[in-house]
Amino acid sequence: MDLRRLSIPKPCSLSIAVSRPLTHVTSTAQQQQELHNRNQQQQPPPPQSSNQSLLKWVSSVLSKQSLDPSKCKLFLPNLSPQEFDTLFFSIRSNVNPKTALKFFYFASQSCNFRFTVRSYCLLIRLLLFSNLLSPARLLLIRLIDGKMPVLYASNPSIRHIEIASQMVDLNVTSEPALGVQIADLLVHVYCTQFKNLGFGYAIDVFSIFSNKGIFPSLKTCNFLLNSLVKANEVQKGIEVFETMCRGVSPDVFLFSTAINAFCKRGRIEDAIGLFTKMEELGIAPNVVTYNNIIHGLCRNGRLYEAFHLKEKMVLREVEPSLITYSILINGLIKLEKFDDANFVLKEMSVRGFVPNYVVYNTLIDGYCKKGNISEALKIRDDMVSKGMSPNSVTFNSLIHGFCKSGQMDNAENALEEMLSRGLSINQGAYTSVIKWLCINSRFDSALHFTKEMLLRNLRPGDGLLTLLVSGLCKNGKQAEATELCFRLFEKGFTVNTVTSNALIHGMCEAGNLKEAGKLLMEMLQRGLILDKVTYNTLILGCCKDGKPEEGFKLKEDMIKRGIQPDNYTYNLLLHGLCSLGKMEEAIELWEECKRTVFGPDIYTYGVMIDGFCKADKIEEGETLFNEMISKKMELNPVVYNTLIRAYCKIGNTTAAFRLSNDMKSRGILPTSVTYSSLIHGLCNIGLIEDAKCLFDEMRKEGLLPNVACYTALIGGYCKLGQMDEAESVLQEMASINIHPNKITYTIMIGGYCKLGDMKEAAKLLNVMAEKGISPDSITYNVFMDGHCKGGNVEEAFKVCDRMLSEGLSLDEITYTTLIDGWQSSTITNQDNH
């Protein structure tokens, strides 16, 4: 606004240039004018002579000290709301306000008579004129909230405009001196009783009155402006202040509030201009005024000017307050001027001010945000030495500081202390600590703090919930993750689809498919929206559980719900069928997939090729591979490795190397899996030296042979009975820190057993135990077979007992081995006799 246009009622005048203009509050002007015209058209005519008897009757009833309901019942049926309005206006000077009030309540409640808005407004004015403020206020409140039967001239949704307009019109014809009092009442009621509707209603009322030259009292103007600024309706407050200045002489309080509004809006130059003008008008700024300007300057980073103004206030004999120093310290901290902030802190103490929580917490928060937790703790200690216990704000800042400095254990301890002291904890503090605990796999502690959040009706963010639920499931705590979700439900919180998918995925991974289904039904009842990920997760669980038929049911259900299966859906189902060797059904699904919009992708082809290879139908697998080439699909190592492994398994290393060379020619580098398959294939046909050459080739390609490659080489030596060579490979593995696994040891044990060297085989079995590698049924069966073939059936049975003691099940191979060993032993004994 151009403050030079602002005029203060004589004898004052206000003029000041500002950086940008203000707009008038005119949002209701058009509605007001339309309503005024309608009111003029509907204005009841003066009472005719034929109605003189009714006039006298109504006058006699309403002028008495008490109300006679029986008389009211006689004349009310003969009156319309408009007729009564005309009569009431005519006799207003003779009416007893208390009797009229009783009459209005009786007529509306007992006879359901609908008075016009003007009639109600006239009664409110009569009550105010008689100093009956409380009844007038109550009647106005009931009129506004629609709890009285009213005949509106316009849309009831804008009844506040009709009420204000009628009040203004009545002010012209009836007791003009009441205008200010009426304006005060309306503005105050809308700002207090109906502030839930927003301050727009109060502003509309203020605008309607001010447009007619009627302004609330200075006290009410202060109240309205202060209410707007506190509610952060800053721009509206500025506009209202401009209008106020046309009819009210601002005092220091109104100026201070307006200056605060300008500062909040970031219009610091306008605030300074207004500050200068109030001084020119002889209105001395108080400490609040100075603090508002200083705060505005600090918020804009203008610390030098803020300190200059502080010195000016001292020269003007306005003592800085604790708030003044708090604002300056806060401004300095935001600019990371910690030394200057500490200097101001010392000046405070010299002037006799004791730092309060705001000052201490400002300093602590500043140091924490900078990551200087040690200084923050020193301030905390100084605070405690002054007899001030750290509060919620202190702890929340410290937790942030600990997290930023990586001192998460301290952050966790601080959070625990806050809980024990019953302090309020903000969501950010919880989130930072819980997230760190999840990242460090401390899920029990993370769950503990999450439950504490829920007890305080704080909902963890979706990302944090998903992180926690996923972590719990990965650590085998599906029950705890499920319980957490139901706690959220009990609190009325929702779980989004991503979190629920994480939980369902965790349960499926753990093989709890039935429980996952139950959980899904429960979530559906609570409004969970299923998506493609949900269905694919469940289908994955079914296929992993060896139940692809259940997966197909889910596929049909998702289609019914309008969710179309994607490549991933088909890949999962195809993998489930191929894993069970159901290739005919897989081929049918493959053909269906080819008819979809998206068609098979490289992963679909890979699943089918793998299925054919496992079903010993390598030719069909290679046919699909060639189809991929003809379609110019981007091949990957996985598809090549599938075929290479299959050819090596049947001893066709020629085909395997052909594919390996083709792979290289297409710029696809072989992987460790490629080489381990080729090494295994060569060893299977006794070409161990060729296999060893591949180790050198791997190293040239920048690949380090892994445990699978070494195990394949060891297997080759064991087949040839060259256990010294096998031991040499085992030692080489140890020298380069590659640890043998269960398969490695089982192959070595098998090699010694074939040579009848049960002593060395037993040693390796003990080495496995020493290294924490538990032998499985296959290992024990190999060891047991060695004893049986050596004619030591009794030792074989001891191995069997050991298996049972370790909780391993005896399988068909175990029994067959023992029976064959026992039969061989029996035949040998018979031959010896």
Helices and strands as residue ranges (DSSP letters): G 3-5, H 29-41, G 49-51, H 52-63, H 69-75, G 76-78, H 81-90, G 92-94, H 97-110, E 115-116, H 117-129, H 133-144, E 150-151, G 156-158, H 159-173, G 176-178, H 179-192, G 195-197, H 200-211, H 218-230, H 234-244, H 252-264, H 268-280, H 287-299, H 303-315, H 322-334, H 338-350, H 357-370, H 373-385, H 392-404, H 408-421, H 427-439, H 443-455, H 462-474, H 478-490, H 497-509, H 513-525, H 532-544, H 548-560, H 567-579, H 583-594, H 602-614, H 618-630, H 637-649, H 653-665, H 672-684, H 688-700, H 707-719, H 723-735, H 742-754, H 758-770, H 777-789, H 793-805, H 812-832
